[in-house]
Amino acid sequence: MLLCLATATAALTTPTLKLPGTGDAMPAIGYGTWLSKKGEVYEGTKAALATGYKHIDEAWVYMNEAEVGKAISESLADGTLASREELFLTSKLWNNFHRPELVRQGVLESIQALGVEYLDMYLCHFPVAFTPGTVEASSADQVDDVPLGATWTAMEKLVDEGLVKNIGVSNFEIEDLKVVQAVATKPIACNQFETHPYYQRQPLLDYCTEHGIVVTAHSSMGGAANAMSAFHASPPLAQDATIRQIASKHDTTAQAVLLAWALTRPTAIIPKSITPARIAANLEAVLALTLDADDLAAIAMLDKPGLEGCYCHPKTPWLGRSEFTGKTDHYYG
Ligand SMILES: NC(=O)c1ccc[n+]([C@@H]2O[C@H](COP(=O)([O-])OP(=O)(O)OC[C@H]3O[C@@H](n4cnc5c(N)ncnc54)[C@H](OP(=O)(O)O)[C@@H]3O)[C@@H](O)[C@H]2O)c1
């Protein structure tokens, strides 16, 4: 995987990841937007763009695309962003739009809410379909039987139409990727999934690398704000003794260590914060930090192979397709 250097601002140099197919350069540090309260994400996005972030991670289901779109359009108008092309904007197809005839509606709702003409990246958010209109499934009859390949083929048409530049997936396991690869005529540009030192998922990362799929890590700091992190058996990642020792050695924070480690793998990162000092640190302190071989070896030992991720856990009610369908599912071992 190529990790290139590109100048983001005069003061900051942000690595980029080269996407298959288009060759587009995806900034390896993006601004995460999930779980911000109403109003917060507008201020947070403005602060992120002013700090020098050139990549925003959004999704239909975050229900805040209009706020982020307002921040983007104002940042274009006041010159914080020189042009739309300077920004790499990702959004995601929610589970209730998986039927091929609904995929276009899904992307149009995001594009309209964000106030843009195209997305740089559009991801199939989960390898699980819900019946049309179901935002969060709570029973088996709300899980829709739509083959992943059919959804993917409809997503390819969005590229042909110019609505999106690159397409990819999120929270897909190797078996899910193979299903898409069997029908794909365009590359899977990205797989965005939960990964951090306790949940390293090296085989999945290796598979993506071998197949030219760029990886974006979500919940890199442990996803502490997410109620589903209660499914983790371990204490909060940012309190891990090894991570804290490495942070102390480099005179930085545990969060900077977690984010810098993710960049070394290499994966893109999309830290979310609505706190201006943290928004700046998640870019500047991370870029300023170089982990050494001892740090990397110590972090490699933190993997907990038996750990379930927040997003692949059988008790995650809206994702537990094995619970709903009764099928044995590779997700859950
Ligand atoms: N594809 C998917 O299914 C999926 C799933 C989850 C997340 N995501 C994406 O990934 C993004 C990031 O994941 P995430 O929000 O779950 O978790 P995260 O980035 O691991 O953590 C966010 C939490 O950490 C806090 N935080 C941020 N920077 C910090 C710092 N420097 N020091 C201390 N605390 C800090 C934030 O608090 P404050 O905001 O209060 O500062 C927030 O509570 C999301 O926003 C979303 O865009 C995608």
The ligand as a Tripos MOL2 file, in Angstrom:
@<TRIPOS>MOLECULE
LIG
   48    52     1     0     0
SMALL
NO_CHARGES

@<TRIPOS>ATOM
      1 N1        -18.1390    2.6660    9.4470 N.am      1 LIG1
      2 C1        -18.6610    2.5280   10.6480 C.2       1 LIG1
      3 O1        -19.5010    1.6480   10.9040 O.2       1 LIG1
      4 C2        -18.2090    3.4370   11.7410 C.ar      1 LIG1
      5 C3        -18.4420    3.0890   13.0760 C.ar      1 LIG1
      6 C4        -17.9780    3.9590   14.0780 C.ar      1 LIG1
      7 C5        -17.3290    5.1250   13.7470 C.ar      1 LIG1
      8 N2        -17.1460    5.4490   12.4210 N.ar      1 LIG1
      9 C6        -16.4750    6.7010   12.0350 C.3       1 LIG1
     10 O2        -15.2720    6.7700   12.7780 O.3       1 LIG1
     11 C7        -15.2430    7.9960   13.4950 C.3       1 LIG1
     12 C8        -14.3940    7.8260   14.7390 C.3       1 LIG1
     13 O3        -14.8500    6.7660   15.5500 O.3       1 LIG1
     14 P1        -15.5160    7.0000   16.9810 P.3       1 LIG1
     15 O4        -16.1510    8.3630   17.0080 O.co2     1 LIG1
     16 O5        -16.3380    5.8270   17.3430 O.co2     1 LIG1
     17 O6        -14.4130    6.8660   18.0330 O.3       1 LIG1
     18 P2        -13.0830    7.4640   18.3490 P.3       1 LIG1
     19 O7        -12.6260    8.3990   17.2870 O.co2     1 LIG1
     20 O8        -12.2710    6.2690   18.6980 O.co2     1 LIG1
     21 O9        -13.3460    8.3120   19.6730 O.3       1 LIG1
     22 C9        -14.1500    9.4310   19.7630 C.3       1 LIG1
     23 C10       -14.2310    9.8180   21.2500 C.3       1 LIG1
     24 O10       -12.9320   10.1420   21.7320 O.3       1 LIG1
     25 C11       -12.9100   11.4740   22.2330 C.3       1 LIG1
     26 N3        -11.6600   12.0640   21.7720 N.ar      1 LIG1
     27 C12       -11.3510   12.4410   20.5070 C.ar      1 LIG1
     28 N4        -10.0990   12.9150   20.4420 N.ar      1 LIG1
     29 C13        -9.5820   12.8390   21.6930 C.ar      1 LIG1
     30 C14        -8.3410   13.1860   22.2760 C.ar      1 LIG1
     31 N5         -7.3560   13.6910   21.5310 N.pl3     1 LIG1
     32 N6         -8.1780   12.9850   23.6140 N.ar      1 LIG1
     33 C15        -9.1590   12.4650   24.3570 C.ar      1 LIG1
     34 N7        -10.3500   12.1000   23.8700 N.ar      1 LIG1
     35 C16       -10.5750   12.2960   22.5540 C.ar      1 LIG1
     36 C17       -14.1210   12.1700   21.6720 C.3       1 LIG1
     37 O11       -14.5820   13.1220   22.6080 O.3       1 LIG1
     38 P3        -15.0380   14.6340   22.2390 P.3       1 LIG1
     39 O12       -15.7900   14.5850   20.9280 O.co2     1 LIG1
     40 O13       -15.9050   14.9970   23.3860 O.co2     1 LIG1
     41 O14       -13.7990   15.4730   22.1560 O.co2     1 LIG1
     42 C18       -15.0920   10.9960   21.5370 C.3       1 LIG1
     43 O15       -15.7110   10.7630   22.7870 O.3       1 LIG1
     44 C19       -16.7150    8.3090   13.7170 C.3       1 LIG1
     45 O16       -16.9500    9.6390   14.0680 O.3       1 LIG1
     46 C20       -17.2810    7.9500   12.3660 C.3       1 LIG1
     47 O17       -17.0430    8.9820   11.4250 O.3       1 LIG1
     48 C21       -17.5550    4.6110   11.4240 C.ar      1 LIG1
@<TRIPOS>BOND
     1     1     2 1
     2     2     3 2
     3     2     4 1
     4     4     5 ar
     5     4    48 ar
     6     5     6 ar
     7     6     7 ar
     8     7     8 ar
     9     8     9 1
    10     8    48 ar
    11     9    10 1
    12     9    46 1
    13    10    11 1
    14    11    12 1
    15    11    44 1
    16    12    13 1
    17    13    14 1
    18    14    15 2
    19    14    16 1
    20    14    17 1
    21    17    18 1
    22    18    19 2
    23    18    20 1
    24    18    21 1
    25    21    22 1
    26    22    23 1
    27    23    24 1
    28    23    42 1
    29    24    25 1
    30    25    26 1
    31    25    36 1
    32    26    27 ar
    33    26    35 ar
    34    27    28 ar
    35    28    29 ar
    36    29    30 ar
    37    29    35 ar
    38    30    31 1
    39    30    32 ar
    40    32    33 ar
    41    33    34 ar
    42    34    35 ar
    43    36    37 1
    44    36    42 1
    45    37    38 1
    46    38    39 2
    47    38    40 1
    48    38    41 1
    49    42    43 1
    50    44    45 1
    51    44    46 1
    52    46    47 1
@<TRIPOS>SUBSTRUCTURE
     1 LIG1         1 GROUP 0 **** ****
